[in-house]
């Protein structure tokens, strides 16, 4: 996975945040047009918020009602010439607080008038504000009427009134909505992408030659499911192509095998040493064609036919089968199991071919009298040859068919098909060829030796 590409969650977060900010900006424009240029609405908000601030200083207990001017309005209502005046009365009309003289009293409702819960009157149109108004509050089961007035709003209180309205009725609710939308979107995306993430993990291990391998698109969103189906079809086409290649190679090998058999029959009728030499070369060519066919067949192998194989029992059967041929070639063959059972997942026929190739390779490239040992242990099979007279002849120096290393290529390919590795090592004591298997899903270890 490339870390240079942003996640879908990050893309959605950025886009939702962008459109949320855009929506806030547009909403701010709407509020600005509805409130800031609407003097009547601003006056109403001014009276509501200013009387609410003044009402926070009222305290009612057993001794009666007391009042202390709140700190946030103290500067405006302690000074008589600040441009702001206020008066607070209880239900009987008694003054609880007053910051104006008789002149400003004339702007308020008369004391003998029962005031409504809210009232407001503009002293002059336009801005800056010049207004008078009042509002009734109930504190401790007692009713209080708070009257306020301002002339030209010298401290520009209307701006704080406007921004409080923006914060309370736009920024706060839209921020909560943004958090909820982001959270719901990210959770939904994460839930919807769980099958996609599982399919991506499955795609890393998919094998086009395993008939059971495919991407499971159950539970995926419809758009992503189309992609999974397309990937499955692509793998099916790859499998069909490799199967066609296998059939073509097998057909070519079959066509070649027939004339080679006819040529060998004809050579058998010729009584001459050179005919015997030609027969031996022809046998090598037949073996070479068979190995090419085997190698091509491996490229189209289906992992779906794997089964549980006991390496000990399999190696024992191969040794028993090859022992007469090994003895006929003046070598000895010994089976040395290191455990009682060694179970792996694989194809018995292919594993037998690999072990048979290693034993035959040891026989062909060692002098007479060589002792060949086959070991079977946990997750490995090993062929070791010990011979007198020095180092072993390597496949690359032989003039036989295996001079191209086709046999060892088959062994290495079989090891890779079983998710294992093939290694060779040579010392003064002899040559060791080993196929090892990991427990479940191993990482293939490439061979570091030449054939």
Backbone torsions as a table, in degrees:
resi	resn	phi	psi	omega
1	UNK	NA	135.0	-178.3
2	UNK	-87.1	125.5	179.2
3	UNK	-80.1	-6.8	178.2
4	UNK	-77.5	-15.9	179.5
5	UNK	-96.0	131.4	179.6
6	UNK	-69.6	153.5	176.7
7	UNK	-74.5	161.8	178.6
8	UNK	-63.1	-36.5	177.6
9	UNK	-61.7	-41.5	179.1
10	UNK	-66.1	-39.9	178.7
11	UNK	-63.0	-46.3	-179.7
12	UNK	-64.8	-39.3	179.7
13	UNK	-60.9	-46.1	-179.8
14	UNK	-63.1	-42.3	-177.0
15	UNK	-70.4	-41.9	178.5
16	UNK	-64.3	-42.3	178.8
17	UNK	-62.8	-40.4	179.6
18	UNK	-61.9	-48.5	-178.1
19	UNK	-70.8	-28.4	175.8
20	UNK	-66.8	-43.9	177.3
21	UNK	-63.4	-40.2	177.6
22	UNK	-62.4	-41.5	179.1
23	UNK	-65.5	-38.7	177.4
24	UNK	-63.4	-40.9	179.6
25	UNK	-63.7	-44.6	178.6
26	UNK	-64.3	-40.6	178.4
27	UNK	-64.9	-36.4	176.9
28	UNK	-63.2	-39.1	177.0
29	UNK	-63.3	-39.6	179.3
30	UNK	-65.3	-46.1	179.6
31	UNK	-63.3	-40.4	179.7
32	UNK	-60.7	-43.7	-180.0
33	UNK	-70.8	-33.3	-177.6
34	UNK	-79.3	-32.8	-171.8
35	UNK	-107.9	-51.4	-168.9
36	UNK	-64.8	-36.9	-179.8
37	UNK	-93.3	-1.0	178.8
38	UNK	-100.1	94.9	-175.0
39	UNK	-62.8	-38.7	-179.9
40	UNK	-62.3	-42.3	179.5
41	UNK	-69.4	-39.8	177.3
42	UNK	-64.2	-37.8	178.1
43	UNK	-63.5	-42.7	178.2
44	UNK	-61.2	-45.3	179.0
45	UNK	-64.2	-38.2	178.7
46	UNK	-59.5	-48.7	-179.5
47	UNK	-63.0	-44.7	-178.3
48	UNK	-60.6	-50.0	-174.3
49	UNK	-74.1	-38.1	-177.6
50	UNK	-69.6	-40.9	177.3
51	UNK	-67.0	-32.7	177.8
52	UNK	-66.9	-38.8	177.2
53	UNK	-64.7	-43.7	179.9
54	UNK	-66.3	-35.1	-178.6
55	UNK	-67.7	-22.2	-179.1
56	UNK	-67.8	-13.1	179.3
57	UNK	-91.6	-1.1	-179.0
58	UNK	-82.5	132.8	176.9
59	UNK	-129.5	130.0	179.5
60	UNK	-121.4	125.1	176.0
61	UNK	-139.4	-164.8	-177.8
62	UNK	-63.9	-28.8	-179.0
63	UNK	-81.2	-10.1	179.9
64	UNK	122.6	-164.4	-177.6
65	UNK	-94.7	134.4	176.3
66	UNK	-126.6	158.5	-178.2
67	UNK	-140.2	136.7	173.8
68	UNK	-133.2	126.5	-176.5
69	UNK	-63.8	123.0	179.4
70	UNK	-61.0	151.2	-177.3
71	UNK	-63.7	-34.4	-174.8
72	UNK	-73.5	-9.2	176.5
73	UNK	-125.4	4.7	-174.5
74	UNK	-62.3	-40.0	-177.7
75	UNK	-64.7	-31.3	-177.3
76	UNK	-79.8	-33.1	-170.0
77	UNK	-112.5	3.3	173.8
78	UNK	-85.4	-30.8	-179.5
79	UNK	-96.2	133.2	-176.0
80	UNK	-70.3	-26.2	-175.7
81	UNK	-106.3	28.0	-177.2
82	UNK	-81.8	-12.6	-176.6
83	UNK	95.7	1.8	-179.5
84	UNK	-132.9	134.7	177.6
85	UNK	-132.6	155.5	-179.0
86	UNK	-149.6	155.2	175.9
87	UNK	-147.0	136.0	179.5
88	UNK	-123.9	127.1	178.2
89	UNK	-124.5	151.1	175.5
90	UNK	-90.0	-170.9	-175.1
91	UNK	-65.3	-26.3	-179.5
92	UNK	-87.4	-4.0	-178.8
93	UNK	93.2	-0.7	178.9
94	UNK	-70.4	141.1	-179.3
95	UNK	-76.0	123.9	174.6
96	UNK	-94.3	-37.5	177.5
97	UNK	-152.2	144.9	178.4
98	UNK	-153.3	134.1	179.2
99	UNK	-124.2	29.5	179.9
100	UNK	-140.8	165.6	-179.9
101	UNK	-96.9	-168.9	-178.3
102	UNK	-64.3	-30.0	-178.4
103	UNK	-65.0	-42.6	-179.0
104	UNK	-75.9	-20.6	177.2
105	UNK	-60.6	-29.1	-178.9
106	UNK	-66.2	-22.6	180.0
107	UNK	-79.1	-25.0	179.6
108	UNK	-83.8	170.3	175.6
109	UNK	-67.9	145.3	178.6
110	UNK	-57.7	151.7	-175.8
111	UNK	-65.9	-27.2	-177.8
112	UNK	-86.6	1.9	178.6
113	UNK	-94.5	130.4	176.4
114	UNK	-76.0	107.1	-171.9
115	UNK	-75.3	152.7	173.6
116	UNK	-73.2	174.2	179.7
117	UNK	-66.6	-27.5	177.9
118	UNK	-149.5	135.1	175.5
119	UNK	-149.0	155.7	-175.8
120	UNK	-157.5	144.7	178.1
121	UNK	-149.5	131.4	177.7
122	UNK	-83.4	134.8	178.3
123	UNK	-84.8	-29.7	174.3
124	UNK	-156.0	150.1	-176.6
125	UNK	-74.2	161.2	173.8
126	UNK	78.0	-167.8	-179.7
127	UNK	-111.9	156.4	-5.8
128	UNK	-65.3	160.1	-173.0
129	UNK	-67.2	140.1	170.9
130	UNK	-137.4	105.8	-170.5
131	UNK	-150.6	167.7	173.6
132	UNK	-143.5	142.7	-178.6
133	UNK	-167.8	172.8	-179.1
134	UNK	-153.3	166.6	-176.9
135	UNK	-154.3	142.8	-179.6
136	UNK	-97.1	140.7	177.9
137	UNK	-129.8	151.4	173.8
138	UNK	-113.5	116.6	-180.0
139	UNK	-126.4	122.1	-179.6
140	UNK	57.5	42.6	179.9
141	UNK	64.1	15.3	176.4
142	UNK	-117.3	142.6	-178.5
143	UNK	-94.6	133.1	178.3
144	UNK	-127.5	142.8	176.7
145	UNK	-114.6	124.4	-179.0
146	UNK	-112.4	121.7	177.1
147	UNK	-109.5	138.4	178.4
148	UNK	-133.2	155.9	175.6
149	UNK	-152.2	150.9	175.8
150	UNK	-142.6	146.7	175.8
151	UNK	-118.2	107.3	176.7
152	UNK	68.8	7.8	171.7
153	UNK	44.5	64.6	-173.5
154	UNK	-63.7	-27.1	179.7
155	UNK	-93.1	8.2	177.5
156	UNK	53.4	46.4	178.2
157	UNK	-62.8	-27.7	-178.3
158	UNK	-59.1	-30.2	178.6
159	UNK	-66.4	-43.9	177.7
160	UNK	-65.2	-34.3	175.8
161	UNK	-62.2	-44.1	-179.1
162	UNK	-64.2	-47.7	-176.6
163	UNK	-70.7	-29.8	173.6
164	UNK	-63.6	-39.6	177.1
165	UNK	-64.2	-40.3	178.8
166	UNK	-63.3	-45.4	-177.4
167	UNK	-66.3	-47.3	-174.2
168	UNK	-73.1	-34.0	-173.1
169	UNK	-108.0	-2.5	176.8
170	UNK	-130.5	-60.9	-173.4
171	UNK	-63.2	-47.5	-177.1
172	UNK	-64.9	-53.7	-179.6
173	UNK	-64.6	-37.3	-179.3
174	UNK	-72.1	-31.5	175.6
175	UNK	-66.4	-42.5	176.8
176	UNK	-62.6	-43.0	178.4
177	UNK	-63.0	-39.6	179.7
178	UNK	-63.4	-43.7	179.4
179	UNK	-62.6	-44.1	179.9
180	UNK	-64.7	-43.0	179.9
181	UNK	-65.5	-43.5	178.6
182	UNK	-62.2	-46.8	-179.0
183	UNK	-61.8	-46.6	179.7
184	UNK	-64.0	-39.3	-179.7
185	UNK	-66.4	-46.2	-178.8
186	UNK	-65.6	-40.1	177.3
187	UNK	-64.8	-40.8	179.4
188	UNK	-65.4	-43.4	179.3
189	UNK	-64.3	-43.7	179.7
190	UNK	-61.5	-42.7	179.0
191	UNK	-66.1	-41.1	-179.1
192	UNK	-68.7	-28.5	-177.1
193	UNK	-89.9	-4.5	177.8
194	UNK	-57.5	-47.3	175.8
195	UNK	-62.7	-34.9	179.0
196	UNK	-66.2	-41.7	178.5
197	UNK	-63.7	-40.4	177.0
198	UNK	-64.9	-38.6	178.1
199	UNK	-66.0	-37.1	178.0
200	UNK	-64.6	-40.9	176.7
201	UNK	-64.0	-39.8	178.9
202	UNK	-66.8	-34.3	-179.5
203	UNK	-65.9	-29.3	178.1
204	UNK	-64.8	-29.3	-176.4
205	UNK	-106.3	6.0	-175.7
206	UNK	-70.6	144.7	-178.5
207	UNK	-123.7	115.1	-178.1
208	UNK	-64.0	-18.3	-179.9
209	UNK	-94.9	4.0	175.2
210	UNK	-101.3	115.0	-176.2
211	UNK	-62.5	-20.5	-179.0
212	UNK	-89.2	-7.7	-176.0
213	UNK	-81.6	125.9	174.4
214	UNK	-165.9	165.2	177.6
215	UNK	-88.8	127.7	178.6
216	UNK	-85.0	115.2	-176.8
217	UNK	-102.7	13.9	176.3
218	UNK	-65.9	133.6	178.5
219	UNK	84.3	-4.1	179.0
220	UNK	-78.9	152.4	169.2
221	UNK	-60.1	152.3	-173.6
222	UNK	-57.3	-41.0	-177.7
223	UNK	-64.7	-39.7	-179.9
224	UNK	-75.1	-33.8	178.7
225	UNK	-60.3	-36.0	176.5
226	UNK	-59.6	-40.8	179.2
227	UNK	-65.0	-43.1	179.2
228	UNK	-62.5	-41.4	178.5
229	UNK	-63.2	-40.7	178.8
230	UNK	-64.0	-39.5	178.3
231	UNK	-64.3	-42.9	178.0
232	UNK	-60.4	-40.9	178.3
233	UNK	-65.2	-38.0	179.0
234	UNK	-62.9	-44.4	178.5
235	UNK	-64.7	-35.3	176.7
236	UNK	-63.1	-41.1	178.7
237	UNK	-66.0	-38.4	176.9
238	UNK	-62.5	-44.3	178.4
239	UNK	-61.5	-41.6	178.2
240	UNK	-64.4	-38.3	178.4
241	UNK	-64.4	-43.3	179.9
242	UNK	-69.1	-34.3	176.1
243	UNK	-65.8	-40.6	177.4
244	UNK	-62.9	-39.3	177.5
245	UNK	-62.7	-40.2	178.6
246	UNK	-62.7	-44.2	-179.5
247	UNK	-64.9	-41.3	179.5
248	UNK	-62.8	-46.3	-179.5
249	UNK	-63.3	-42.3	179.2
250	UNK	-63.7	-37.7	178.9
251	UNK	-66.0	-42.5	178.6
252	UNK	-62.6	-44.5	-179.7
253	UNK	-62.1	-39.1	179.2
254	UNK	-64.6	-40.8	179.2
255	UNK	-66.8	-34.1	179.6
256	UNK	-74.3	-35.8	-175.5
257	UNK	-62.4	-35.7	-177.7
258	UNK	-65.1	-51.0	177.5
259	UNK	-65.5	-31.1	177.2
260	UNK	-64.3	-39.4	177.5
261	UNK	-65.0	-38.6	178.7
262	UNK	-65.4	-40.9	179.1
263	UNK	-63.7	-38.8	-180.0
264	UNK	-65.5	-37.5	177.1
265	UNK	-63.4	-40.7	179.4
266	UNK	-65.9	-40.2	178.7
267	UNK	-65.2	-30.4	178.9
268	UNK	-66.0	-21.6	179.6
269	UNK	-87.4	-3.1	-178.6
270	UNK	-102.9	123.2	-178.9
271	UNK	-97.1	85.0	-179.1
272	UNK	-156.3	143.0	-179.9
273	UNK	-58.1	-35.3	-179.6
274	UNK	-68.2	-29.3	175.9
275	UNK	-66.5	-38.4	178.7
276	UNK	-65.5	-38.6	177.6
277	UNK	-65.3	-39.7	177.9
278	UNK	-65.5	-36.5	177.7
279	UNK	-63.1	-41.3	178.8
280	UNK	-64.3	-42.5	177.6
281	UNK	-64.3	-37.0	179.1
282	UNK	-65.9	-38.7	176.4
283	UNK	-61.1	-40.0	177.5
284	UNK	-63.8	-39.6	179.8
285	UNK	-66.3	-40.0	177.4
286	UNK	-62.0	-43.4	179.2
287	UNK	-64.7	-39.1	179.4
288	UNK	-63.8	-43.8	177.3
289	UNK	-62.2	-39.8	178.8
290	UNK	-63.7	-38.7	179.2
291	UNK	-68.8	-38.0	175.3
292	UNK	-61.7	-40.8	178.0
293	UNK	-62.7	-42.2	179.1
294	UNK	-63.0	-43.3	-179.8
295	UNK	-63.0	-41.2	177.8
296	UNK	-66.4	-37.4	178.8
297	UNK	-64.2	-34.0	179.2
298	UNK	-65.5	-32.7	179.5
299	UNK	-65.9	-20.6	178.1
300	UNK	-108.9	25.8	-175.1
301	UNK	-75.7	141.2	-179.8
302	UNK	-102.1	115.3	179.8
303	UNK	-68.3	-10.5	-179.2
304	UNK	-67.6	-13.2	-178.3
305	UNK	-95.6	8.2	178.5
306	UNK	-61.3	147.5	176.5
307	UNK	-144.6	172.5	179.3
308	UNK	-76.2	126.2	-175.6
309	UNK	-123.8	136.2	174.4
310	UNK	-93.6	111.3	-177.7
311	UNK	-62.9	-31.1	-179.4
312	UNK	-67.8	-50.2	-179.7
313	UNK	-64.6	-40.1	-179.8
314	UNK	-65.1	-44.4	-179.9
315	UNK	-65.0	-37.7	179.2
316	UNK	-62.2	-40.7	-179.7
317	UNK	-68.2	-37.3	179.0
318	UNK	-66.9	-42.8	178.9
319	UNK	-62.4	-43.2	179.2
320	UNK	-62.8	-36.8	-179.2
321	UNK	-72.1	-39.2	-174.8
322	UNK	-89.4	-13.4	-174.1
323	UNK	-54.8	-47.5	-179.8
324	UNK	-59.5	-41.3	-179.6
325	UNK	-67.3	-37.4	178.8
326	UNK	-65.0	-43.3	179.9
327	UNK	-66.2	-35.2	177.9
328	UNK	-63.5	-25.1	178.8
329	UNK	-96.3	21.8	173.7
330	UNK	62.7	35.6	174.3
331	UNK	-121.7	167.9	174.2
332	UNK	-116.9	149.9	-177.5
333	UNK	-132.5	128.7	-177.3
334	UNK	-133.8	138.2	178.2
335	UNK	-104.2	127.5	-176.1
336	UNK	-126.1	85.2	177.8
337	UNK	-70.9	138.9	-179.8
338	UNK	-102.8	-15.1	175.1
339	UNK	-138.8	166.6	179.3
340	UNK	-75.0	-43.7	177.4
341	UNK	-138.9	148.1	177.0
342	UNK	-142.0	99.9	-173.5
343	UNK	-94.7	131.4	174.4
344	UNK	-137.2	164.7	174.1
345	UNK	-93.6	123.5	-178.5
346	UNK	-173.7	-174.0	177.8
347	UNK	-105.4	114.4	-175.9
348	UNK	-56.5	-40.8	-177.4
349	UNK	-63.4	-41.8	180.0
350	UNK	-68.3	-41.1	179.8
351	UNK	-64.5	-37.3	175.8
352	UNK	-64.6	-42.0	177.9
353	UNK	-60.1	-42.4	-179.2
354	UNK	-63.7	-47.7	-179.2
355	UNK	-66.0	-38.2	178.2
356	UNK	-63.3	-41.4	177.4
357	UNK	-60.5	-41.4	-179.7
358	UNK	-65.8	-42.1	179.4
359	UNK	-66.8	-44.6	179.8
360	UNK	-64.1	-37.6	177.7
361	UNK	-62.9	-40.1	178.5
362	UNK	-65.1	-38.4	-179.5
363	UNK	-68.6	-41.5	-174.2
364	UNK	-72.9	-25.3	-172.5
365	UNK	-114.6	21.7	175.2
366	UNK	-131.2	152.1	179.3
367	UNK	-71.9	165.7	178.6
368	UNK	-58.5	147.1	179.8
369	UNK	89.1	5.2	-178.8
370	UNK	-75.3	138.2	177.0
371	UNK	-94.3	119.7	-179.0
372	UNK	-109.1	128.7	-179.3
373	UNK	-122.2	138.5	177.9
374	UNK	-113.6	122.5	179.0
375	UNK	-109.5	141.2	174.1
376	UNK	-129.9	120.2	179.7
377	UNK	-132.4	-167.7	-179.2
378	UNK	-68.6	114.3	176.9
379	UNK	63.8	29.2	176.4
380	UNK	-160.6	152.3	167.7
381	UNK	-130.8	142.3	-174.1
382	UNK	-138.5	139.3	174.8
383	UNK	-118.5	124.6	-178.5
384	UNK	-125.9	134.5	176.9
385	UNK	-120.4	135.7	176.4
386	UNK	-124.7	124.0	-175.3
387	UNK	-139.5	150.3	177.7
388	UNK	-79.4	159.0	170.9
389	UNK	91.7	18.5	172.5
390	UNK	109.9	-157.8	-171.9
391	UNK	-75.9	158.9	178.9
392	UNK	-78.7	148.7	173.0
393	UNK	-75.8	127.1	-179.2
394	UNK	-82.5	160.1	-177.0
395	UNK	-60.7	-32.3	-176.4
396	UNK	-71.0	-13.5	-178.5
397	UNK	-103.9	-0.1	-177.8
398	UNK	-86.8	151.7	175.9
399	UNK	-98.7	11.4	178.6
400	UNK	-86.9	-176.9	-174.9
401	UNK	-65.2	-28.9	-176.9
402	UNK	-78.0	8.2	177.4
403	UNK	-63.3	-21.7	176.4
404	UNK	-86.1	-3.5	178.3
405	UNK	72.1	20.7	-177.2
406	UNK	-63.8	-41.1	-179.2
407	UNK	-59.2	-44.3	179.9
408	UNK	-72.0	-30.1	173.8
409	UNK	-63.8	-38.4	176.5
410	UNK	-62.7	-44.0	179.2
411	UNK	-60.6	-47.0	-179.3
412	UNK	-63.0	-39.6	-179.9
413	UNK	-66.5	-40.0	177.7
414	UNK	-63.4	-40.7	177.8
415	UNK	-61.9	-42.2	179.5
416	UNK	-65.8	-38.7	178.1
417	UNK	-62.3	-29.0	177.8
418	UNK	-93.8	15.8	179.2
419	UNK	55.3	43.6	179.3
420	UNK	-125.4	-162.9	-178.7
421	UNK	-140.4	154.9	179.0
422	UNK	-122.6	126.3	-178.2
423	UNK	-131.3	149.6	175.5
424	UNK	-131.5	148.0	175.9
425	UNK	-148.7	149.4	-177.5
426	UNK	-131.5	138.6	175.8
427	UNK	-141.7	-177.9	179.6
428	UNK	-66.9	-22.3	-179.4
429	UNK	-82.9	-16.5	-179.8
430	UNK	148.5	-161.7	-174.2
431	UNK	-124.1	139.3	-178.8
432	UNK	-124.2	130.0	172.8
433	UNK	-121.6	128.5	-173.4
434	UNK	-136.6	136.4	171.1
435	UNK	-110.4	123.1	179.9
436	UNK	-119.2	149.8	-177.2
437	UNK	-125.6	137.7	173.1
438	UNK	-82.6	168.1	-172.9
439	UNK	-67.3	-51.5	-173.9
440	UNK	-125.4	-78.0	-177.1
441	UNK	-122.1	75.7	-174.1
442	UNK	-75.4	160.7	170.2
443	UNK	-87.4	126.5	-176.5
444	UNK	-63.7	133.7	178.2
445	UNK	-105.1	112.5	-177.2
446	UNK	-67.2	147.6	177.9
447	UNK	-72.3	144.0	180.0
448	UNK	-109.8	8.9	-179.0
449	UNK	-114.6	153.9	178.2
450	UNK	-91.6	160.1	178.1
451	UNK	-90.0	NA	NA
